[in-house]
Structure formats: C-alpha cells, structure tokens
Amino acid sequence: MVLKYMIPIYAFLVKAGSREIENLPEQYQLPVAEYLAALVEELEK
C-alpha cells in the first residue's frame, strides 16, 4: 500500500542525498521517480 503523503517525503530524502531511489521500498520507487520528474518539468517551464 502506497501512502500518498510519503511520496514527497521520500522525494525530499532522495533530493537531499539521504536516500537513493533504489533503496526505497519497492512500491514507492516509481511514484517517487514520477514525482521528481514532475518537479523537474515544472522548473523547466
């Protein structure tokens, strides 16, 4: 089960270098990657 509020938290940890996306729980890897990609796309606008 993926808890929606954990996606930005894990994304923050990945961006800060505290975690690597490969080391996240498997069910969170894709949602966090998509969340980070959306952030990058938003910054590029």
Secondary structure, DSSP 4 states (H G I P E B T S, - for coil): ---TTHHHHHHHHHHHTSS-GGGS-HHHHHHHHHHHHHHHHHHH-
